[in-house]
Amino acid sequence: MRLSPRTVHQIDSPMGATYALLAGRSGERALLDLAQAAPSYPPAIEMIDHVAKVAHEPNGAAYVPAPGLPRLREAFAADLSRAYRSPVGAGQMVVTAGCNQAFCLVAQSLTEPGDEVIEALPYYFNYDMWLRMNGVVPRYLEPGPGLVPDPEAAEALITPRTRAIVLVTPGNPSGVTLPPDVLAGFYELAKRHDIALILDETYRSFRDTEEPAHELFADPDWERTLVSLHSFSKDLAIPGYRVGAVVASPELSREVMKLLDCVAICPPRIGQEAAWAGLTSAQEWRRARANEVADKRRRLETALADRPGGFELMSGGGFFGWIRHPFAERPTDEVVRDLITRYDTLVISGTAFLPDDRQMFRVSFGNVDQAGLTEFAERLDLMAQDLLG
């Protein structure tokens, strides 16, 4: 048996590698898990009740149509139309098994080996992994002030092999929310060069505002350029149910469904039922949970405001904080290993999100309570005292 070099030569999952460090932790303190972006609360009771009801129905475990559960698509189209104040139709979306799958299917539909895709730094590691494993060349776009990428800088990276620009907003790992005018600039750039603008909007409900994230859906021709990716994992607290969506043209959706039929046939029905119930019955619950997450972000900002131990919060938002450590002479992977093995604090090394080491690591504050975030800052300060004296 011979394994594919394209896969063998790529990294293992940074998430798996991070959680493997738990085997060496000291156990002197309670574990602070700031690694995976997962809500600390369960889904709304309306969703749980609906899932239980569906599970008892004769067709509760049946396949759903290829584009997704019809009532979910209708409900999500209405939800997006309200959020963006522009019409988005059920026929312009395909439900997927999470946003990761949504990206993989879209990228596969748009690219061939040797093509190029522009990724704004810091990138989301699974997207970079998928491109490389499929022979697509990532072109990295350095961010500007405030970690906001610049459309003019992106234009300098475009070549005849460029097929798409990928942006995540609010960012993973940075948490940075890209302003509507910046997104409009990238949209015009992609439109001018006849390439796709892929927006991962997984964390759109965690932006501290109910204003539209952008006005791109207002363009009658948006389908020619924009691909909007979504997830219900954080918004509705159902990460294990694996439900996401591609919002795009019917032409692209057709290609996505060809691939989807091969890898999953259709996303799990039970997750789609849960998402439908959340969209139609849990609006107040969604807003309340988003406010809770925003409160945690503010607590993290307060806890790190004085740069304990020299650790600096460079940006934050969505579910994430992007932190620079003070140990310039030490590889970040070693710093992260020490945090878990000596201080029982689990974070993700910034090397998972960057092509080189820039002294950064990611924290996800959704996993811990506000007291835990204060404790996190105290452990950072203790680490610096132990290592720097």
Disulfide bonds with the S-S distance in Angstrom:
none
